Amino acid sequence: ASCCFLPSVVKPHLCCAVSQSGCNPFAQTGRSKLQNKRASVNQQIIKQMRMRAGAENLLKATSNNKVKEMVLLELSYVNSNLQLLMGQLEGLNSSVEVYQNTQETANIPLIALGLKETKDIDFSTLFKDFILEHYSEDGNSFEDEIADLMDLRQACRTPSRDEAGVELLAKYFSHLPLMESRFFSPSRQTGIFFTWYDSFTGVPLCQQNLSLEKASVLFNMAALYSQIGTRSDRQTIAGLEEAISSFQKSSGILNHLKETHTHTPSYDMSPAMLSMLIRMMLAQAQECLFEKTALPGIRNQFYSLMKMAQEAAKVSEIYDQLHQSMIQTPIKDNVPFFWSTMSQVKTNHYRSMAHYFAASALLDHQLSLSDDEDQQEKTLSQVYDRLPEGRSPLDILKRKDERERIGKAHIRRAILGHEEALRIFGLCHHLNKLEALQEILKASHQRSLNKCSENEDEEEFTDYTEAPDIISKTEHKAEMEVPATTKVKVTDFFQRLGPLSVFSAKQRWTAPRTIHLCPEDRDLGFTLKGETPVQVVSLDPLCRAAADGLKESDYIVAVGDTDCKWMGVSDVMRLLKDVDEEGIDIQVISIMDSNPPMPTKSATFCGNLPKTYSMICLAYDDDDKNPKSRKVTKKSSFLSWGLKNRLKSASTLSLPTADHSGALPWNKPCPTFPSSSTYNDSALY
């Protein structure tokens, strides 16, 4: 039996080196250049938005007509620049060629997500102050731990495009809950601003809690898996399996992000956008499954061809569903035109392939005495949902003229579909850069034309029979897969502070007190319980320790010069049992019961684009490296920059400021901004 192979083209070989601890940010690889351009465009967008905010405020404040004319002219110039920058960002999201496999043979290109960009953060000063104030420890003794955390975050900005890169992101993601428990109190703000840029709009978003940080790291894990999938060698079974697994893992992480971070104030992580991205990853996984089935060669037999027709129809159906989700509001406003066009091209291309396979099965194979008539009839009835009026599957199989008529109708639909795919391909200038895709589309079109000419009869009258639709069906459906790497076991950088069950940011305790223990008849006057740290129970109120200030339920944190925060009862008793007559000093703390008022929720929401930005981000200078000077001043005219006239909503949020002095009382609520302009939920989700 002969084989029908899928068209492919040849491209030159390139290579890219990666590092286990994160790529060199100065390496001149195609991917790093693209990411650097993205960062540059994001900075330019911030600059233009600041200029627009200032111009709008001036327009409100002035009554001079001449000044208003000048401001309006400036606004039109700034808005034009913003549109150009948004176009550049769309072009970066459309640059799929740098993510593709660089082996000798290339398939139809796949789409990879770009990594979200973020700003550098200096944890050093604020964490040291918090350790000193909250944990009564010397913050300078934790310089190495803070440096390790900052190095890990910095490495996550340029992860290698392999499993080591994913594990690097997963490691940092696993550290975030530990960092949150150690340093992010529910009763006060830390003054640390986490800033991330929207991957589709370039709009900066900023929060003082770790919600945005967690969501953005998850998004980048999914993006990295999509890049691994697009780079896989799809001319080998192993490469296709890697691509399938990567896209399924990417969709699984995106779905996990959608379910666990439902109110992330970023357009690229809104539920509607994440749903679309999940569809896209699964569509590409299904496409790779189809290629895996076709890679060994498609046997030129009736059953094999009909099976491949249904498999191709399944890929076309999924891409059609993806395209429908891309053109829905509010997704269509910011999805790159390249993406929606590519989904249309693939919808028509794979639908045409389905009709080509069906035509080949009917035209190249006539029912013979050795064939299983019942089996072929059953196969044909499962391929078609409906048949032309007056025809049955058995009629088509037995009657040569009917078989040829339906087969030619299929090949005509295949030709029309390929022509439509080529027409749509020409509409997008970003697609025109993909020569490999164009060659594959032209080769598929020519193959259908050749099949048509082989079965053309000049004496035959024109037949207008329309080919029936092919029912989509697959034996291997792409499914979401949550990788195990999302949960990596890590060692807390700040474990020297003590067990999290006691020594966390949400707990409050007294400063360590020194108690002098002198045993009386080898009796200390109390017993110990608990795991780590141990707790004082059954305290004799008349013993010397009680007179010296020891209280019931106190935690022992040190015995002599030995830190015992992580010691159990047996270890602490071993230190205390050999106390001589002079006694020994112990350090104890008491947990304080309090219910401080909850601060206003820290979040920055965006309205509809392109006239949006993060208000906190724009309030301080990027070049200001002194964290203590990064205080957002109260500017009511800046905060009410013009959404009130266009957006109506009953929901408003207050944005809390940060107190860097370290002298904020425990029970005093943080000062907050006045309520910002209301925003429209439908504009974001």
QUIDA-V577521 format. One record per residue. N is the residue number from 1. SS is DSSP state (~ for helix, > for strand, _ for the rest). D_LAST is the distance of its C-alpha to the last C-alpha in whole Angstrom. Layout:
BEGIN
N;SS;D_LAST, N;SS;D_LAST
END
This chain:
BEGIN
1;_;53, 2;_;52, 3;>;48, 4;>;45, 5;_;43, 6;_;40, 7;_;40, 8;_;40, 9;>;41, 10;>;42, 11;_;41, 12;_;42, 13;_;42, 14;_;40, 15;_;40, 16;_;38, 17;_;39, 18;_;36, 19;_;37, 20;_;37, 21;_;36, 22;_;33, 23;_;34, 24;_;36, 25;_;34, 26;_;36, 27;_;37, 28;_;37, 29;_;35, 30;~;33, 31;~;30, 32;~;31, 33;~;31, 34;~;28, 35;~;26, 36;~;29, 37;~;28, 38;~;24, 39;~;25, 40;~;27, 41;~;24, 42;~;22, 43;~;25, 44;~;26, 45;~;22, 46;~;23, 47;~;26, 48;~;25, 49;~;22, 50;~;25, 51;~;27, 52;~;25, 53;~;24, 54;~;28, 55;~;29, 56;~;26, 57;~;28, 58;~;31, 59;~;30, 60;~;30, 61;~;33, 62;_;35, 63;_;37, 64;_;39, 65;~;39, 66;~;40, 67;~;38, 68;~;35, 69;~;36, 70;~;36, 71;~;32, 72;~;31, 73;~;32, 74;~;31, 75;~;28, 76;~;28, 77;~;29, 78;~;27, 79;~;24, 80;~;26, 81;~;26, 82;~;22, 83;~;22, 84;~;25, 85;~;23, 86;~;20, 87;~;22, 88;~;24, 89;~;21, 90;~;20, 91;~;24, 92;~;23, 93;~;21, 94;_;23, 95;_;26, 96;_;26, 97;~;30, 98;~;31, 99;~;29, 100;_;31, 101;_;34, 102;_;37, 103;_;40, 104;_;42, 105;>;40, 106;>;37, 107;_;35, 108;_;32, 109;_;29, 110;_;26, 111;_;23, 112;_;23, 113;_;20, 114;_;21, 115;_;21, 116;_;19, 117;_;21, 118;>;22, 119;_;25, 120;_;28, 121;_;29, 122;_;32, 123;_;33, 124;~;36, 125;~;37, 126;~;35, 127;~;35, 128;~;39, 129;~;39, 130;~;37, 131;~;39, 132;~;42, 133;~;41, 134;~;39, 135;~;41, 136;_;44, 137;_;45, 138;_;46, 139;~;42, 140;~;44, 141;~;45, 142;~;42, 143;~;42, 144;~;42, 145;~;39, 146;~;37, 147;~;38, 148;~;37, 149;~;33, 150;~;33, 151;~;34, 152;~;32, 153;~;29, 154;~;31, 155;~;31, 156;~;28, 157;~;27, 158;~;29, 159;_;29, 160;_;32, 161;_;31, 162;_;32, 163;~;32, 164;~;33, 165;~;30, 166;~;28, 167;~;31, 168;~;30, 169;~;27, 170;~;27, 171;~;30, 172;~;28, 173;~;25, 174;~;28, 175;~;29, 176;~;26, 177;~;27, 178;~;30, 179;~;30, 180;~;27, 181;~;30, 182;~;33, 183;~;31, 184;_;28, 185;_;30, 186;_;28, 187;_;30, 188;_;30, 189;_;28, 190;_;29, 191;_;29, 192;_;27, 193;_;24, 194;>;22, 195;>;20, 196;>;18, 197;>;17, 198;_;14, 199;_;16, 200;_;14, 201;_;14, 202;_;17, 203;_;16, 204;>;17, 205;>;16, 206;>;18, 207;>;19, 208;_;22, 209;_;21, 210;_;21, 211;~;18, 212;~;16, 213;~;20, 214;~;19, 215;~;16, 216;~;17, 217;~;20, 218;~;19, 219;~;17, 220;~;20, 221;~;22, 222;~;20, 223;~;21, 224;~;24, 225;~;25, 226;~;23, 227;~;26, 228;~;29, 229;~;28, 230;~;28, 231;~;31, 232;_;33, 233;_;36, 234;_;36, 235;_;39, 236;_;40, 237;~;39, 238;~;39, 239;~;36, 240;~;34, 241;~;34, 242;~;33, 243;~;30, 244;~;29, 245;~;29, 246;~;27, 247;~;24, 248;~;24, 249;~;24, 250;~;21, 251;~;19, 252;~;20, 253;~;19, 254;~;16, 255;~;16, 256;~;17, 257;~;15, 258;~;12, 259;~;14, 260;~;16, 261;_;13, 262;_;10, 263;_;10, 264;_;10, 265;_;9, 266;_;9, 267;~;7, 268;~;10, 269;~;9, 270;_;6, 271;~;6, 272;~;6, 273;~;8, 274;~;10, 275;~;11, 276;~;12, 277;~;14, 278;~;16, 279;~;17, 280;~;18, 281;~;20, 282;~;22, 283;~;23, 284;~;24, 285;~;26, 286;~;27, 287;~;29, 288;~;31, 289;~;32, 290;~;33, 291;~;35, 292;~;36, 293;~;38, 294;~;39, 295;~;40, 296;_;44, 297;_;44, 298;>;44, 299;>;47, 300;_;48, 301;_;49, 302;~;48, 303;~;46, 304;~;44, 305;~;43, 306;~;42, 307;~;40, 308;~;38, 309;~;37, 310;~;35, 311;~;34, 312;~;33, 313;~;31, 314;~;29, 315;~;28, 316;~;27, 317;~;25, 318;~;23, 319;~;22, 320;~;22, 321;~;19, 322;~;18, 323;~;18, 324;~;17, 325;~;13, 326;~;14, 327;_;14, 328;_;12, 329;_;9, 330;_;7, 331;~;9, 332;~;12, 333;~;12, 334;_;12, 335;_;14, 336;_;17, 337;~;20, 338;~;22, 339;~;20, 340;~;19, 341;~;23, 342;~;24, 343;~;22, 344;~;24, 345;~;27, 346;~;27, 347;~;26, 348;~;30, 349;~;32, 350;~;31, 351;~;32, 352;~;35, 353;~;36, 354;~;36, 355;~;38, 356;~;41, 357;~;41, 358;~;42, 359;~;44, 360;~;46, 361;~;46, 362;~;48, 363;~;50, 364;_;51, 365;_;52, 366;_;55, 367;_;55, 368;_;59, 369;_;61, 370;_;60, 371;_;56, 372;_;55, 373;~;54, 374;~;52, 375;~;50, 376;~;49, 377;~;49, 378;~;46, 379;~;44, 380;~;44, 381;~;43, 382;~;40, 383;~;39, 384;>;39, 385;_;37, 386;_;39, 387;_;42, 388;_;44, 389;_;46, 390;_;49, 391;_;49, 392;_;48, 393;~;48, 394;~;51, 395;~;52, 396;~;50, 397;~;52, 398;~;55, 399;_;56, 400;~;56, 401;~;55, 402;~;52, 403;~;51, 404;~;51, 405;~;49, 406;~;46, 407;~;46, 408;~;47, 409;~;44, 410;~;41, 411;~;43, 412;~;42, 413;~;38, 414;~;38, 415;~;40, 416;~;37, 417;~;34, 418;~;35, 419;~;36, 420;~;33, 421;~;31, 422;~;34, 423;~;33, 424;~;29, 425;~;30, 426;_;32, 427;_;29, 428;_;27, 429;_;29, 430;_;27, 431;~;28, 432;~;32, 433;~;33, 434;_;32, 435;~;36, 436;~;36, 437;~;33, 438;~;35, 439;~;39, 440;~;37, 441;~;36, 442;~;39, 443;~;41, 444;~;39, 445;~;40, 446;~;44, 447;~;44, 448;~;43, 449;~;45, 450;~;48, 451;~;48, 452;~;48, 453;~;51, 454;~;53, 455;_;52, 456;_;53, 457;_;56, 458;_;58, 459;_;60, 460;_;57, 461;_;55, 462;_;52, 463;_;49, 464;_;46, 465;_;45, 466;_;42, 467;_;41, 468;_;39, 469;_;35, 470;>;35, 471;_;34, 472;_;32, 473;_;33, 474;_;33, 475;_;35, 476;_;33, 477;_;29, 478;_;26, 479;_;25, 480;_;23, 481;_;25, 482;_;24, 483;_;27, 484;~;29, 485;~;29, 486;~;26, 487;_;28, 488;_;31, 489;_;34, 490;_;35, 491;_;37, 492;_;36, 493;_;37, 494;_;38, 495;~;40, 496;~;43, 497;~;41, 498;_;42, 499;_;40, 500;_;37, 501;_;38, 502;_;39, 503;_;39, 504;_;35, 505;_;33, 506;_;32, 507;_;36, 508;_;39, 509;>;43, 510;_;46, 511;_;47, 512;_;49, 513;>;53, 514;>;56, 515;>;58, 516;>;62, 517;>;63, 518;_;66, 519;_;67, 520;>;70, 521;_;72, 522;_;69, 523;>;67, 524;_;64, 525;_;63, 526;_;59, 527;>;58, 528;>;54, 529;>;51, 530;_;48, 531;_;47, 532;_;46, 533;_;46, 534;_;49, 535;>;50, 536;>;53, 537;>;54, 538;_;57, 539;_;58, 540;_;62, 541;_;62, 542;_;65, 543;_;65, 544;~;65, 545;~;61, 546;~;60, 547;~;63, 548;_;61, 549;_;57, 550;_;56, 551;_;54, 552;_;53, 553;_;50, 554;_;50, 555;>;48, 556;>;51, 557;>;49, 558;>;53, 559;>;56, 560;_;59, 561;_;57, 562;>;55, 563;>;51, 564;_;51, 565;_;47, 566;_;46, 567;_;50, 568;_;50, 569;~;53, 570;~;56, 571;~;55, 572;~;55, 573;~;59, 574;~;60, 575;~;60, 576;~;61, 577;_;64, 578;_;66, 579;_;66, 580;_;70, 581;_;71, 582;_;70, 583;_;66, 584;>;63, 585;>;60, 586;>;57, 587;>;53, 588;>;51, 589;>;48, 590;_;47, 591;>;43, 592;_;42, 593;_;41, 594;_;38, 595;_;35, 596;_;34, 597;_;31, 598;_;27, 599;_;26, 600;_;23, 601;_;20, 602;_;19, 603;_;16, 604;_;15, 605;_;11, 606;_;11, 607;_;10, 608;_;10, 609;_;12, 610;_;15, 611;_;16, 612;_;15, 613;_;16, 614;_;17, 615;_;20, 616;_;22, 617;~;22, 618;~;23, 619;~;26, 620;_;28, 621;_;30, 622;_;29, 623;_;33, 624;_;34, 625;_;35, 626;_;36, 627;~;33, 628;~;35, 629;~;35, 630;_;31, 631;_;31, 632;_;28, 633;_;30, 634;_;29, 635;_;29, 636;~;27, 637;~;27, 638;~;25, 639;~;22, 640;_;22, 641;_;22, 642;_;21, 643;_;17, 644;_;19, 645;_;20, 646;_;17, 647;_;14, 648;_;15, 649;_;14, 650;_;16, 651;_;15, 652;_;16, 653;_;17, 654;_;20, 655;_;21, 656;>;24, 657;_;27, 658;_;29, 659;_;33, 660;_;35, 661;_;38, 662;_;38, 663;_;40, 664;_;37, 665;_;39, 666;_;37, 667;_;36, 668;_;35, 669;_;32, 670;_;30, 671;_;30, 672;>;26, 673;_;25, 674;_;25, 675;_;22, 676;_;19, 677;_;18, 678;_;15, 679;_;12, 680;_;9, 681;~;6, 682;~;5, 683;~;6, 684;~;4, 685;_;0
END
